[in-house]
Amino acid sequence: MSSRPCTGCGREIQWAKTENGKAVPLEKVREVYVDQKGVMHETGDTVLVNHFKTCPKANQFSGRNKA
């Protein structure tokens, strides 16, 4: 995986490929859970999520309107 800042929002992203060879931008985020009282807790772990889900400027890059 290669890493570089997103040209839209500036967050650090990593590039990987799907099984079909399509490039996908990934972002590290903190893993959280919500307890039975509705209180959010961080686990201390990080997970990778598709950066298109978190980028405020994703619609500039996706090829379709995400308004």
C-alpha positions in Angstrom: 0.0 0.0 0.0 1.2 3.5 -0.8 0.4 6.5 1.4 -0.1 10.2 0.6 -2.4 13.1 1.6 -5.9 13.3 0.0 -5.9 16.1 -2.6 -9.4 17.1 -1.5 -9.2 17.2 2.3 -5.6 16.7 3.1 -6.1 13.7 5.4 -3.5 10.9 5.1 -4.8 8.0 3.0 -3.4 4.7 1.9 -4.0 3.2 -1.4 -4.8 -0.5 -1.9 -6.4 -2.6 -4.6 -9.6 -4.7 -4.5 -9.5 -8.3 -5.7 -10.5 -7.0 -9.1 -7.5 -4.6 -9.2 -9.5 -1.4 -8.6 -7.7 1.2 -6.6 -9.4 2.1 -3.3 -8.4 4.9 -0.8 -8.3 3.9 2.8 -8.1 6.0 6.0 -7.1 4.9 9.5 -9.8 5.8 12.1 -10.2 5.0 15.8 -12.4 2.0 16.5 -15.3 2.9 18.9 -18.2 1.2 20.4 -21.4 2.4 22.1 -22.4 0.8 25.4 -25.9 0.0 26.6 -26.3 3.5 28.0 -25.5 5.1 24.7 -22.0 6.3 25.7 -19.2 6.1 23.1 -15.9 4.5 24.0 -12.6 4.3 22.1 -11.0 0.9 22.0 -7.5 2.2 21.3 -7.4 0.2 18.1 -7.4 1.7 14.6 -9.2 0.3 11.6 -9.1 1.1 7.9 -12.3 2.5 6.2 -13.0 3.6 2.7 -12.0 7.2 2.5 -14.9 8.0 0.3 -17.1 7.4 3.4 -15.3 10.1 5.4 -13.9 12.7 2.9 -16.0 15.9 2.8 -14.9 16.3 -0.9 -15.5 12.7 -2.1 -17.9 13.8 -4.8 -15.0 15.6 -6.6 -13.3 12.2 -7.2 -15.9 9.5 -7.3 -17.3 10.1 -10.8 -20.8 10.3 -9.5 -22.6 12.9 -7.5 -22.6 12.2 -3.7 -24.5 15.3 -2.7 
